[in-house]
């Protein structure tokens, strides 16, 4: 049998972890997705994109907001 050994290095961006400060933003992202994105990135392109996604469908807005909060530092 062969085993796979990982060194912890990734080929992409650094892995992100959810911190205690992200929890309120994630809760906001579920109930009011644009507000969660605003607290993460401000009035940028991602905020306006999230408003559009939330208007077009609530679930895409939530998915986008959680993704923004989980990946942005």
Backbone torsions as a table, in degrees:
resi	resn	phi	psi	omega
1	UNK	NA	145.7	177.4
2	UNK	-108.1	151.0	177.5
3	UNK	-120.2	153.3	179.9
4	UNK	-101.7	127.0	-180.0
5	UNK	-109.2	124.9	177.1
6	UNK	-110.0	143.9	-178.4
7	UNK	-98.2	-2.9	-179.2
8	UNK	90.5	-5.4	178.7
9	UNK	-88.6	137.2	177.2
10	UNK	-113.7	155.6	-179.8
11	UNK	-85.7	-16.5	-179.0
12	UNK	-99.9	-146.7	179.3
13	UNK	-75.5	165.1	-179.7
14	UNK	-65.2	143.2	179.6
15	UNK	-64.7	140.8	-179.9
16	UNK	-104.5	148.0	177.1
17	UNK	-120.2	150.7	178.8
18	UNK	-85.9	127.1	180.0
19	UNK	-101.5	172.5	178.6
20	UNK	-62.3	-30.2	178.1
21	UNK	-70.2	-21.8	179.5
22	UNK	-79.8	-21.6	-175.1
23	UNK	-60.5	-48.9	177.9
24	UNK	-62.0	-38.0	178.3
25	UNK	-65.4	-37.8	178.6
26	UNK	-67.2	-38.7	175.8
27	UNK	-64.0	-43.0	175.8
28	UNK	-62.6	-36.6	-179.4
29	UNK	-63.9	-29.1	179.4
30	UNK	-78.1	-41.9	-175.9
31	UNK	-89.5	-40.3	178.6
32	UNK	-137.2	82.7	-173.4
33	UNK	-51.6	-44.6	-179.2
34	UNK	-63.0	-31.2	179.5
35	UNK	-68.6	-41.4	176.3
36	UNK	-61.3	-41.4	178.1
37	UNK	-67.8	-40.3	179.0
38	UNK	-58.7	-44.9	-179.9
39	UNK	-67.0	-21.3	179.2
40	UNK	-88.0	-45.8	-172.1
41	UNK	-123.3	-7.6	-179.1
42	UNK	81.0	-160.1	-177.4
43	UNK	-85.2	61.9	179.0
44	UNK	-105.6	-170.4	179.3
45	UNK	-58.2	-41.5	-178.3
46	UNK	-63.8	-34.5	177.4
47	UNK	-63.3	-48.8	-177.8
48	UNK	-68.7	-34.6	175.3
49	UNK	-64.0	-39.2	179.5
50	UNK	-67.8	-36.9	176.1
51	UNK	-60.8	-45.5	179.4
52	UNK	-61.9	-45.8	179.5
53	UNK	-63.8	-37.1	179.6
54	UNK	-68.9	-37.5	177.2
55	UNK	-67.0	-42.4	-178.6
56	UNK	-71.2	-27.7	179.1
57	UNK	-177.5	127.9	-174.6
58	UNK	-60.5	-42.7	-177.5
59	UNK	-63.6	-45.0	176.2
60	UNK	-60.0	-33.9	176.6
61	UNK	-64.6	-40.8	178.6
62	UNK	-65.5	-46.8	-179.0
63	UNK	-59.9	-45.6	179.5
64	UNK	-62.9	-44.0	-178.8
65	UNK	-63.5	-44.7	179.4
66	UNK	-64.8	-40.0	178.3
67	UNK	-62.3	-44.3	179.2
68	UNK	-61.0	-46.5	-177.5
69	UNK	-67.4	-38.4	-177.6
70	UNK	-74.1	-27.6	-175.3
71	UNK	-103.6	-17.8	-177.5
72	UNK	-91.1	140.3	174.7
73	UNK	-124.4	NA	NA
